[in-house]
Amino acid sequence: MRLFGGRISMLETQCRALIKTARERTERIEQLERELQHERERHQKLENELTQSAIKYSLWGQKLERELNKIDPDGAPRRRFGAEGEE
């Protein structure tokens, strides 16, 4: 009977250790999930800022091109990026 009592005690100790390890890993997973969510939100915010900047500069470029076209309508095609005959 003593043999079983020692085995039960050892199994209970191992069980407590496993439960502790599982709890610690669960807490670590939850921490990593929070960090991941924070980085996703940060990424989304940066992506939105970049999109807004791209729109702003695209509109600014279009406005500039219209103004240049008013000033020099014949020269506008040569000023475009990638236009043939550029020097």
C-alpha distances in whole Angstrom, upper triangle without the diagonal:
4,5,5,7,9,10,11,13,15,16,17,19,20,21,23,25,26,27,29,30,31,33,35,36,37,39,41,42,43,45,46,47,49,51,52,53,55,57,58,60,61,62,64,66,67,68,70,72,73,74,76,77,78,80,82,83,84,86,88,89,90,92,93,94,96,98,99,100,102,104,104,104,105,102,99,98,99,96,93,90,90,94,96,99,97,98
4,5,5,6,9,10,11,12,14,15,17,19,20,21,23,24,26,27,29,30,32,33,35,36,38,39,40,42,44,45,46,48,50,51,52,54,55,57,59,60,61,63,65,66,67,69,70,71,73,75,76,77,79,81,82,83,85,86,87,89,91,92,93,95,97,98,99,101,103,103,103,104,101,98,97,97,95,92,89,89,93,95,98,96,96
4,5,5,6,9,10,11,12,14,16,17,18,20,21,23,24,26,27,28,30,32,33,34,36,38,39,41,42,43,45,47,48,49,51,53,54,55,57,58,59,61,63,64,65,67,69,70,71,73,74,75,77,79,80,81,83,85,85,87,89,90,91,93,95,96,97,99,101,101,100,102,99,96,95,95,93,90,87,87,90,92,95,93,94
4,5,5,6,8,10,10,12,14,15,16,18,20,21,22,24,25,26,28,30,31,32,34,36,37,38,40,41,42,44,46,47,48,50,52,53,55,56,57,59,61,62,63,65,67,68,69,71,72,73,75,77,78,79,81,82,83,85,87,88,89,91,93,94,95,97,99,99,98,100,97,94,93,93,91,88,85,85,89,91,93,91,92
4,5,5,6,9,10,10,12,14,15,16,18,20,21,22,24,25,27,29,30,31,33,35,36,37,39,40,42,43,45,46,48,49,51,52,54,55,56,58,60,61,62,64,66,67,68,70,72,72,74,76,77,78,80,82,83,84,86,87,89,91,92,93,94,97,98,98,98,99,97,94,93,93,91,88,85,85,89,91,93,91,92
4,5,5,6,9,10,11,12,14,15,17,18,20,21,23,24,26,27,29,30,32,33,34,36,38,39,40,42,44,45,46,48,49,51,53,54,55,57,59,60,61,63,64,65,67,69,70,71,73,75,76,77,79,80,81,83,85,86,87,89,91,91,93,95,96,97,97,98,95,92,91,91,89,86,83,83,87,89,91,89,90
4,5,5,6,9,10,10,12,14,15,16,18,20,21,22,24,26,27,28,30,31,32,34,36,37,38,40,42,43,44,46,47,49,51,52,53,55,57,58,59,61,62,63,65,67,68,69,71,73,74,75,77,78,79,81,83,84,85,87,89,89,91,93,94,95,94,95,93,90,89,89,87,84,81,81,84,86,89,87,88
4,5,5,6,9,10,10,12,14,15,16,18,20,21,22,24,25,26,28,30,31,32,34,36,37,39,40,41,43,45,46,47,49,51,52,53,55,56,57,59,61,62,63,65,67,68,69,71,72,73,75,77,78,79,81,83,84,86,87,88,89,92,93,93,93,94,92,89,88,88,86,83,80,80,84,86,88,87,88
4,5,5,6,9,10,11,12,14,15,17,18,20,21,23,24,26,27,29,30,32,33,35,36,38,39,40,42,44,45,46,48,49,51,52,54,55,56,58,60,61,62,64,66,67,69,70,72,73,75,76,77,79,81,82,83,85,87,87,89,91,92,93,92,94,91,88,87,88,85,82,79,80,83,85,88,86,87
4,5,5,6,9,10,11,12,14,15,17,18,20,21,22,24,26,27,28,30,32,33,34,36,37,39,40,42,43,45,47,48,49,51,52,54,55,57,58,59,61,63,64,65,67,69,70,71,73,74,75,77,79,80,81,83,85,85,87,89,90,91,90,92,89,86,85,85,83,80,77,77,81,83,85,83,84
4,5,5,6,9,10,10,12,14,15,16,18,20,21,22,24,25,26,28,30,31,32,34,36,37,38,40,41,42,45,46,47,49,51,52,53,55,56,57,59,61,62,63,65,67,68,69,71,72,73,75,77,78,79,81,83,83,85,87,88,89,88,90,87,84,83,83,81,78,75,75,79,81,84,82,83
4,5,5,6,9,10,10,12,14,15,16,18,20,21,22,24,25,27,28,30,31,33,35,36,37,39,40,41,43,45,46,47,49,51,52,54,55,56,58,60,61,62,64,66,67,68,70,71,72,74,76,77,78,80,82,83,84,86,88,88,88,89,87,83,83,83,81,78,75,75,79,81,84,82,83
4,5,5,6,9,10,11,12,14,15,17,18,20,21,23,24,26,27,29,30,32,33,34,36,38,39,40,42,44,45,46,48,49,51,53,54,55,57,59,60,61,63,64,66,67,69,70,71,73,75,76,77,79,81,81,83,85,86,87,87,88,85,82,82,82,79,76,73,74,78,80,82,80,81
4,5,5,6,9,10,10,12,14,15,16,18,20,21,22,24,26,27,28,30,31,32,34,36,37,38,40,42,43,44,46,47,48,51,52,53,54,57,58,59,61,62,63,64,67,68,69,71,73,74,75,77,78,79,81,83,84,84,84,85,83,80,79,79,77,74,71,71,75,77,79,77,78
4,5,5,6,9,10,10,12,14,15,16,18,20,21,22,24,25,27,28,30,31,33,35,36,37,39,40,41,43,45,46,47,49,51,52,53,55,57,57,59,61,62,63,65,67,68,69,71,72,73,75,77,78,79,82,83,83,83,84,82,79,78,78,76,73,70,70,74,76,79,77,78
4,5,5,6,9,10,10,12,14,15,16,18,20,21,22,24,26,27,29,30,31,33,35,36,38,39,40,42,44,45,46,48,50,51,52,54,55,56,58,60,61,62,64,66,67,68,70,71,73,75,76,77,79,81,82,83,82,84,81,78,77,78,75,72,70,70,74,76,79,76,77
4,5,5,6,9,10,11,12,14,15,16,18,20,21,22,24,26,27,28,30,32,33,34,36,37,39,40,42,43,44,46,48,49,50,52,54,55,57,58,59,61,63,64,65,67,69,70,71,73,74,75,77,79,80,81,80,82,79,76,75,75,73,70,67,68,71,74,76,74,75
4,5,5,6,8,10,10,12,14,15,16,18,20,21,22,24,26,26,28,30,31,32,34,36,37,38,40,42,42,44,46,47,48,51,52,53,55,56,58,59,61,62,63,65,67,68,69,71,73,73,75,77,78,79,78,80,77,74,73,73,71,68,65,66,69,71,74,72,73
4,5,5,6,9,10,10,12,14,15,16,18,20,21,23,24,25,27,29,30,31,33,35,36,37,39,40,41,43,45,46,47,49,51,52,53,55,57,58,60,61,62,64,66,67,68,70,71,72,74,76,77,78,78,79,77,73,73,73,71,68,65,65,69,71,74,72,73
4,5,5,6,9,10,11,12,14,15,17,18,20,21,23,24,26,27,29,30,32,33,34,36,38,39,40,42,44,45,46,48,49,51,52,54,55,57,58,60,61,63,64,65,67,69,70,71,73,75,76,77,77,78,75,72,72,72,69,67,64,65,68,71,73,71,72
4,5,5,6,8,10,10,12,14,15,16,18,20,21,22,24,26,27,28,30,31,32,34,36,37,38,40,42,43,44,46,48,49,51,52,53,54,57,58,59,61,62,63,65,67,68,69,71,73,74,74,74,76,73,70,69,69,67,64,61,62,65,68,70,68,69
4,5,5,6,9,10,10,12,14,15,16,18,20,21,22,24,25,26,28,30,31,33,34,36,37,39,40,41,43,45,46,47,49,51,52,53,55,56,57,59,61,62,63,65,67,68,69,71,73,73,73,74,72,68,68,68,66,63,60,60,64,66,69,67,68
4,5,5,6,9,10,11,12,14,15,17,18,20,21,23,24,26,27,29,30,31,33,35,36,37,39,40,42,44,45,46,48,49,51,52,54,55,57,58,60,61,62,64,66,67,68,70,72,72,72,74,71,68,68,68,65,63,60,61,64,67,69,67,68
4,5,5,6,9,10,11,12,14,15,17,18,20,21,23,24,26,27,28,30,32,33,34,36,38,39,40,42,43,45,46,48,49,51,52,54,55,57,58,59,61,63,64,65,67,69,70,71,71,72,69,66,66,66,63,61,58,59,62,65,67,65,66
4,5,5,6,9,10,10,12,14,15,16,18,20,21,22,24,25,26,28,30,31,32,34,36,37,38,40,42,43,44,46,47,48,50,52,53,55,56,57,59,61,62,63,65,67,68,68,68,70,67,64,63,64,61,58,55,56,60,62,64,62,63
4,5,5,6,9,10,10,12,14,15,16,18,20,21,23,24,25,27,29,30,31,33,35,36,37,39,40,42,43,45,46,47,49,51,52,53,55,56,58,60,61,62,64,66,67,68,67,69,66,63,63,63,60,58,55,56,59,62,64,62,63
4,5,5,6,9,10,11,12,14,15,17,18,20,21,23,24,26,27,29,30,32,33,35,36,38,39,40,42,44,45,46,48,49,51,52,54,55,57,59,60,61,63,65,66,67,66,68,66,62,62,62,60,57,54,55,59,61,64,62,63
4,5,5,6,9,10,11,12,14,15,16,18,20,21,22,24,26,27,28,30,31,33,34,36,37,38,40,42,43,44,46,48,49,51,52,53,55,57,58,59,61,63,64,64,64,66,63,60,60,60,57,55,52,53,56,59,61,59,60
4,5,5,6,9,10,10,12,14,15,16,18,20,21,22,24,25,26,28,30,31,32,34,36,37,38,40,42,43,45,46,47,49,51,52,53,55,56,57,59,61,62,63,63,64,62,58,58,58,55,53,50,51,54,57,59,57,58
4,5,5,6,9,10,11,12,14,15,17,18,20,21,23,24,25,27,29,30,31,33,35,36,37,39,41,42,43,45,46,48,49,51,52,54,55,56,58,60,61,62,62,63,61,58,58,58,55,53,50,51,54,57,60,57,59
4,5,5,6,9,10,11,12,14,15,17,18,20,21,23,24,26,27,29,30,32,33,35,36,38,39,40,42,43,45,47,48,49,51,53,54,55,57,59,60,61,61,62,60,56,56,57,54,51,49,50,53,56,58,56,57
4,5,5,6,9,10,10,12,14,15,16,18,20,21,22,24,26,27,28,30,31,32,34,36,37,38,40,41,43,44,46,47,48,51,52,53,54,57,58,58,58,60,57,54,54,54,51,48,46,47,50,53,55,53,54
4,5,5,6,9,10,10,12,14,15,16,18,20,21,22,24,25,27,28,30,31,33,34,36,37,39,40,41,43,45,46,47,49,51,52,53,55,57,57,57,59,56,53,53,53,50,48,45,46,49,52,55,53,54
4,5,5,6,9,10,11,12,14,15,17,18,20,21,23,24,26,27,29,30,32,33,35,36,38,39,40,42,43,45,46,48,49,51,52,54,55,56,56,58,56,52,52,53,50,47,45,46,49,52,55,52,54
4,5,5,6,9,10,10,12,14,15,16,18,20,21,22,24,26,27,28,30,31,33,34,36,37,38,40,42,43,44,46,48,49,50,52,53,54,54,56,53,50,50,50,48,45,42,44,47,50,52,50,51
4,5,5,6,9,10,10,12,14,15,16,18,20,21,22,24,25,26,28,30,31,32,34,36,37,38,40,41,43,45,46,47,49,51,52,53,52,54,52,48,48,48,46,43,40,41,45,48,50,48,49
4,5,5,6,9,10,10,12,14,15,16,18,20,21,23,24,25,27,28,30,31,33,34,36,37,39,40,42,43,45,46,48,50,51,52,51,53,51,48,47,48,45,43,40,41,45,48,50,48,50
4,5,5,6,9,10,11,12,14,15,17,18,20,21,23,24,26,27,29,30,32,33,34,36,38,39,40,42,43,45,46,48,49,50,50,52,50,47,47,47,44,42,39,41,44,47,50,47,48
4,5,5,6,8,10,10,12,14,15,16,18,20,21,22,24,25,27,28,30,31,32,34,36,37,38,40,42,43,44,46,47,48,48,50,47,44,44,44,41,39,36,38,41,44,46,44,45
4,5,5,6,9,10,10,12,14,15,16,18,20,21,22,24,26,27,28,30,31,33,34,36,37,39,40,41,43,45,46,47,47,48,46,43,42,43,40,38,35,37,40,43,45,43,45
4,5,5,6,9,10,11,12,14,15,16,18,20,21,22,24,26,27,28,30,32,33,34,36,38,39,40,42,44,45,46,46,48,46,42,42,43,40,37,35,37,40,43,46,43,45
4,5,5,6,9,10,11,12,14,15,17,18,20,21,23,24,26,27,28,30,32,33,34,36,37,39,40,42,43,44,44,46,44,41,41,41,38,36,34,35,38,42,44,41,43
4,5,5,6,9,10,10,12,14,15,16,18,20,21,22,24,25,27,28,30,31,32,34,36,37,38,41,42,42,42,44,41,38,38,39,36,33,31,32,36,39,41,39,40
4,5,5,6,9,10,10,12,14,15,16,18,20,21,22,24,25,27,28,30,31,33,34,36,37,39,40,41,41,43,41,37,37,38,35,33,31,32,35,38,41,39,40
4,5,5,6,9,10,11,12,14,15,16,18,20,21,22,24,26,27,28,30,32,33,34,36,38,39,40,40,42,40,37,37,38,35,32,30,32,35,39,41,39,40
4,5,5,6,9,10,10,12,14,15,16,18,20,21,22,24,26,26,28,30,31,32,34,36,37,38,38,40,38,34,35,35,32,30,28,29,33,36,38,35,37
4,5,5,6,9,10,10,12,14,15,16,18,20,21,22,24,25,27,29,30,31,33,35,36,37,36,38,36,33,33,33,30,28,26,27,30,34,36,34,35
4,5,5,6,9,10,11,12,14,15,16,18,20,21,22,24,26,27,29,30,31,33,35,36,35,37,35,32,32,33,30,28,26,28,31,34,37,35,36
4,5,5,6,9,10,10,12,14,15,16,18,20,21,22,24,26,27,28,30,32,33,34,34,36,34,31,31,32,29,27,25,27,30,34,36,33,35
4,5,5,6,9,10,10,12,14,15,16,18,20,21,22,24,25,26,28,30,31,32,32,34,31,28,29,29,26,24,22,24,27,30,33,30,32
4,5,5,6,9,10,10,12,14,15,16,18,20,21,23,24,25,27,29,30,31,31,33,31,27,27,28,25,23,21,23,26,29,32,30,32
4,5,5,6,9,10,11,12,14,15,16,18,20,21,23,24,26,27,29,30,30,32,30,27,27,29,25,23,22,25,27,31,33,31,33
4,5,5,6,8,10,10,12,14,15,16,18,20,21,22,24,26,27,28,28,30,28,25,26,26,23,21,20,22,25,29,31,28,30
4,5,5,6,9,10,10,12,14,15,16,18,20,21,22,24,26,26,26,28,26,22,23,24,21,18,17,19,22,25,28,25,27
4,6,5,6,8,10,11,12,14,15,17,18,20,21,23,24,25,25,27,25,22,22,24,21,18,18,21,23,26,29,26,29
4,5,5,6,9,10,11,12,14,15,17,18,20,21,23,24,24,27,25,21,23,24,21,19,18,21,23,27,29,27,29
4,5,5,6,8,10,10,12,14,15,16,18,20,21,22,22,24,22,19,20,21,17,16,15,18,20,24,26,23,25
4,5,5,6,9,10,10,12,14,15,16,19,20,21,20,22,20,17,18,19,16,14,13,16,18,22,24,22,24
4,5,5,6,9,10,11,12,14,15,17,19,20,19,22,20,17,18,20,17,15,16,19,20,24,26,24,26
4,5,5,6,9,10,11,12,14,15,17,18,18,21,19,16,18,19,16,15,15,19,20,23,25,23,25
4,5,5,6,9,10,10,12,14,15,16,16,18,16,13,14,15,12,11,11,15,16,20,21,19,21
4,5,5,6,9,10,10,12,14,15,14,17,16,12,13,15,13,11,13,16,16,20,22,20,22
4,5,5,6,9,10,11,13,14,14,17,16,13,15,17,14,13,15,19,19,22,24,22,24
4,5,5,6,8,10,11,12,13,15,14,11,13,15,11,11,13,17,17,20,21,19,21
4,5,5,6,9,10,10,10,12,11,8,10,12,9,9,11,14,14,17,19,17,19
4,5,5,6,9,10,9,12,12,9,12,14,12,12,15,18,17,20,21,20,22
4,5,5,6,9,9,13,12,10,13,15,12,13,16,19,18,22,22,21,22
4,5,5,6,7,10,8,7,10,11,9,11,14,17,16,18,19,17,19
4,5,5,4,8,8,5,9,11,10,11,14,17,15,18,18,17,20
4,6,6,10,10,9,12,14,13,15,18,21,19,21,22,21,23
4,6,9,9,9,13,14,13,15,18,21,19,21,21,20,21
4,6,5,6,10,11,10,13,16,19,16,18,17,17,18
4,6,6,8,10,11,12,16,18,15,17,17,17,19
4,6,7,8,10,12,16,17,14,15,14,15,17
4,6,6,7,9,13,14,11,13,12,12,14
4,5,5,7,11,13,10,12,13,12,15
4,5,6,9,10,7,9,10,10,13
4,6,8,9,6,8,7,7,10
4,6,9,7,10,10,8,10
4,6,5,9,11,9,12
4,6,9,11,9,11
4,6,9,8,11
4,6,6,10
4,6,9
4,6
4
